[in-house]
Amino acid sequence: MSVGIAAAGSGGHVYPALAVADEIVSRGIARQDVIFYGGDRMEATVVPQAGYPFVSVDIHGIRRSLSIDNLKLPLKVRTARDVIATSILARGVRSMVVFGGYVSGPAALAASKTNIPLIIHEANAAPGVANRLAARRADSVFVAFEPALARLPGATVVGSPLRSAFNAFDREAMRSAARAHYGLGADTTVLGVIGGSLGASALNEIAHRLASTPGRSFGIIHITGPTHVEFVRAQAREVEGWIVRGYEDDMPTLYAAVDLVLSRGGALTVAELHATRTPAVIVPLPAGGGYQGINATDIVGLGGAFVIEQDHTDEIVSKVLSLLADPGRLAGMSESLEDAPHLSAAKRVADRVLEVQHD
């Protein structure tokens, strides 16, 4: 009795999928019976590293520029669908869970072709085209954020599934060790800068400006994404207290170490901020109809974050500096971020997966 999981492209799709996979395994399904489907981006590395079987398909999203690849896309979708359908039948997959990215369409079509239940989890507050189309034939649709209901009526809001390490998060208990892990003093005020799994050049530039603030008294932990790490490290060599890493696989430790985060508004980052009650200044990626700003709607409404567009650089820098200088304000923002649904999301999605396995 196997489960299929499709997730591709970015950490916002792949890591929630892994969280649900881990929950399914904890319920007694063998790890080798949870089959992942994806392409050649980060999923091709992190899924096998987590010990799950991985089936790679040749598929990509629509190119934003004029490209002959777009003309080939319908054929690629059909081919990918057939590869996944063949795997479903060969491995005895009894249900398919789709988390988004360019593999969503072929995986949903394969589930329909093989007549197995389809479950969708939409991470973003503004759902992508593939998941909106797939939702029409899904048995269950879950969303991370309430604004997604405008385009996926009838879906259930569960939050974004997080890995189990977040369930034991306790900033006060973890803070001293977390700061020592990064080489920072226990009493240091710390800013975290998170560019997401793909990095963010605009945040890197703002971080450099903040690191160069005259008389700066706060430390910076900067997760750049692997593409940008060497460039930023070269800048940081001349600046004390600016810790640069290309990637962080222990995000709870990072959140325990910081007082404030400057980040993009990716769905997974927003969920982690809420779950760890971490105050934030969010600078949305200026693309996709502003979906990253919409992702942050809930935590902004609660009072735990500010959203500032990336072309307002002076305002971003001023807001970050003013918040870091006001511990009482940061404490109030943290206290406002209670009752995060994300900590139970993996269990709720796994409940439904196991339920349809037995229908």
Secondary structure, DSSP 8 states (H G I E B T S, - for coil): -EEEEE--SSHHHHHHHHHHHHHHHHTT--GGGEEEEE-SSTHHHHHHHTT--EEE-------SS--HHHHHHHHHHHHHHHHHHHHHHHHTEEEEEE--STTHHHHHHHHHHTT--EEEEE-SSS--HHHHHHGGG-SEEEESSGGGGGTSTT-EE------GGGGG--HHHHHHHHHHHTT--TT--EEEEE--TT--HHHHHHHHHHHT-TT--SEEEEE--TTTHHHHHHHHTTSTTEEEES--S-HHHHHHH-SEEEE---HHHHHHHHHHT--EEE---S-GGGHHHHHTHHHHHHTSEEE--TT-HHHHHHHHHHHHT-HHHHHHHHHH--S-GGGGHHHHHHHHHHHHHT-
